[in-house]
Amino acid sequence: MPEKMQKAVERMKRSFIPQWIRENRRRLLISSTIVLLLVLFSRPLFYTVTHFQAVDCGSFNGLFATNAEEAQQGTQCFLHAHQQCQAATLEVLYQGVDSGGRVTFRTANSIGNCTLSVIGYATRCIIPVCSFVPYVDNNCLTATQQEDGFHLGGCGKWPQDFIVPTKPR
């Protein structure tokens, strides 16, 4: 009898996990789906939380300042928000002959530290999906006002500063 009981206990040990999975497969499916969605959408969710009620510092032409005073006020608004560790955005439209991009500079209180970032989407492209996928989405290191305009630098592997001109051509 003890031998039969030992075999039964061994069988139960081996079959417990598959049995538990069968009994709880709906919970596992829901839990797995939630985890997958959190992984896929964690950055947008994090962005929404840290940029809640962000100050809109304006939208500008990236090639030249059409209104120098407005560009100066917008960049000062963004720098001031960053210095105060408040959420703010500054949008710049770069238009070339055959391509263009809408770039948004962002600053926010990222749970204990102030962050700078940039995200850019193509405005004109041959492939329709390219306007939905950012061509740049990086954290940045510096935001400075220089003689030729506002510079956002050290943005990931992006080779040069992003510049918002603050003087007319």
C-alpha positions as CSV (number, residue, x, y, z in Angstrom):
1,M,0.0,0.0,0.0
2,P,2.7,2.6,0.8
3,E,4.2,1.9,-2.6
4,K,1.0,2.6,-4.4
5,M,0.4,5.7,-2.4
6,Q,4.0,6.9,-3.2
7,K,3.3,6.3,-6.9
8,A,0.0,8.3,-6.7
9,V,1.8,11.2,-4.9
10,E,4.4,11.2,-7.7
11,R,1.7,11.2,-10.4
12,M,-0.1,14.0,-8.7
13,K,3.1,16.1,-8.4
14,R,3.8,15.6,-12.1
15,S,0.3,16.4,-13.2
16,F,-0.4,19.3,-10.8
17,I,1.1,22.1,-13.0
18,P,-0.6,21.0,-16.3
19,Q,-3.8,20.6,-14.3
20,W,-3.4,24.1,-12.8
21,I,-2.8,25.6,-16.2
22,R,-5.9,23.9,-17.6
23,E,-8.0,25.2,-14.8
24,N,-6.6,28.7,-15.0
25,R,-6.0,29.1,-18.7
26,R,-8.5,32.1,-18.9
27,R,-6.7,33.9,-16.1
28,L,-3.3,33.1,-17.7
29,L,-4.5,34.4,-21.1
30,I,-5.9,37.6,-19.7
31,S,-2.7,38.2,-17.6
32,S,-0.5,37.4,-20.5
33,T,-2.4,39.9,-22.7
34,I,-2.2,42.6,-20.1
35,V,1.5,42.1,-19.7
36,L,2.0,42.2,-23.5
37,L,0.0,45.4,-23.8
38,L,1.9,47.0,-21.0
39,V,5.2,46.1,-22.6
40,L,4.1,47.4,-26.0
41,F,2.6,50.6,-24.7
42,S,4.7,51.4,-21.7
43,R,6.6,54.2,-23.3
44,P,3.5,56.0,-24.5
45,L,1.9,55.4,-21.2
46,F,4.9,56.7,-19.4
47,Y,5.0,59.7,-21.7
48,T,1.3,60.5,-21.0
49,V,1.9,60.3,-17.2
50,T,5.0,62.5,-17.2
51,H,3.6,65.0,-19.7
52,F,0.2,65.4,-18.3
53,Q,-0.9,69.0,-18.7
54,A,2.3,70.0,-20.6
55,V,2.7,73.7,-21.4
56,D,2.5,74.3,-25.2
57,C,5.4,76.6,-25.9
58,G,4.4,77.0,-29.6
59,S,5.0,75.8,-33.1
60,F,7.7,77.2,-35.4
61,N,9.3,76.9,-38.8
62,G,12.7,75.1,-38.5
63,L,14.4,76.8,-41.5
64,F,14.0,80.4,-40.5
65,A,12.1,82.4,-37.9
66,T,9.0,84.0,-39.4
67,N,8.4,86.0,-36.3
68,A,11.6,86.5,-34.2
69,E,9.8,87.7,-31.1
70,E,7.4,84.8,-31.1
71,A,10.3,82.3,-31.6
72,Q,12.3,83.9,-28.8
73,Q,9.3,83.7,-26.5
74,G,8.6,80.1,-27.4
75,T,12.1,78.9,-26.8
76,Q,12.3,80.9,-23.5
77,C,9.1,79.2,-22.4
78,F,10.6,75.8,-23.1
79,L,13.9,76.6,-21.4
80,H,12.1,78.0,-18.4
81,A,9.8,75.0,-18.1
82,H,12.9,72.7,-18.2
83,Q,14.7,74.7,-15.6
84,Q,11.6,74.4,-13.4
85,C,11.2,70.7,-14.2
86,Q,7.8,71.2,-15.7
87,A,6.3,69.4,-18.6
88,A,6.4,71.4,-21.9
89,T,6.5,70.9,-25.6
90,L,7.9,72.9,-28.5
91,E,7.0,71.9,-32.1
92,V,9.1,72.6,-35.1
93,L,8.3,72.0,-38.7
94,Y,11.3,71.4,-41.0
95,Q,10.3,71.5,-44.7
96,G,12.7,70.7,-47.6
97,V,12.1,70.5,-51.3
98,D,11.1,66.8,-51.3
99,S,10.8,65.9,-47.7
100,G,9.9,67.4,-44.3
101,G,9.4,66.6,-40.7
102,R,7.4,67.6,-37.7
103,V,9.7,67.5,-34.6
104,T,8.5,67.9,-31.0
105,F,10.9,68.9,-28.3
106,R,9.7,67.7,-24.9
107,T,10.7,68.3,-21.3
108,A,9.2,66.7,-18.2
109,N,9.6,65.7,-14.6
110,S,10.5,62.0,-15.2
111,I,9.8,60.8,-11.6
112,G,12.6,62.5,-9.8
113,N,14.7,64.0,-12.6
114,C,14.1,66.4,-15.5
115,T,14.3,65.0,-18.9
116,L,14.7,66.4,-22.4
117,S,13.6,64.4,-25.5
118,V,12.8,64.8,-29.1
119,I,10.4,62.9,-31.4
120,G,10.1,63.5,-35.1
121,Y,7.7,62.2,-37.8
122,A,8.0,62.6,-41.6
123,T,5.4,65.0,-43.1
124,R,5.9,64.1,-46.7
125,C,7.1,60.7,-47.8
126,I,6.4,58.1,-50.5
127,I,5.6,55.3,-48.1
128,P,2.3,56.1,-46.3
129,V,3.3,54.4,-43.0
130,C,6.4,56.6,-42.5
131,S,4.2,59.4,-41.1
132,F,3.2,57.1,-38.3
133,V,6.6,55.8,-37.3
134,P,9.1,58.3,-35.8
135,Y,12.4,58.7,-37.5
136,V,13.9,60.1,-34.3
137,D,12.7,59.4,-30.7
138,N,15.6,60.0,-28.3
139,N,16.4,61.5,-25.0
140,C,18.6,64.6,-25.2
141,L,21.3,66.0,-22.9
142,T,21.3,69.8,-23.4
143,A,19.0,72.6,-24.2
144,T,20.7,76.0,-24.8
145,Q,19.9,79.4,-26.3
146,Q,22.7,80.3,-28.7
147,E,23.2,83.3,-31.1
148,D,21.7,81.4,-34.1
149,G,18.8,80.0,-32.1
150,F,17.7,77.4,-29.6
151,H,19.7,74.2,-29.6
152,L,18.7,70.7,-28.4
153,G,21.8,68.5,-28.3
154,G,23.1,65.1,-27.4
155,C,20.0,63.4,-28.7
156,G,21.0,59.7,-28.7
157,K,22.9,58.9,-31.9
158,W,21.6,61.9,-33.8
159,P,24.7,63.5,-35.2
160,Q,23.9,67.2,-34.8
161,D,21.9,69.6,-32.7
162,F,18.3,70.3,-33.4
163,I,18.0,74.0,-33.9
164,V,15.0,76.4,-33.7
165,P,16.0,79.7,-35.4
166,T,15.1,82.7,-33.4
167,K,16.3,85.4,-35.8
168,P,14.7,86.2,-39.2
169,R,16.8,85.4,-42.3
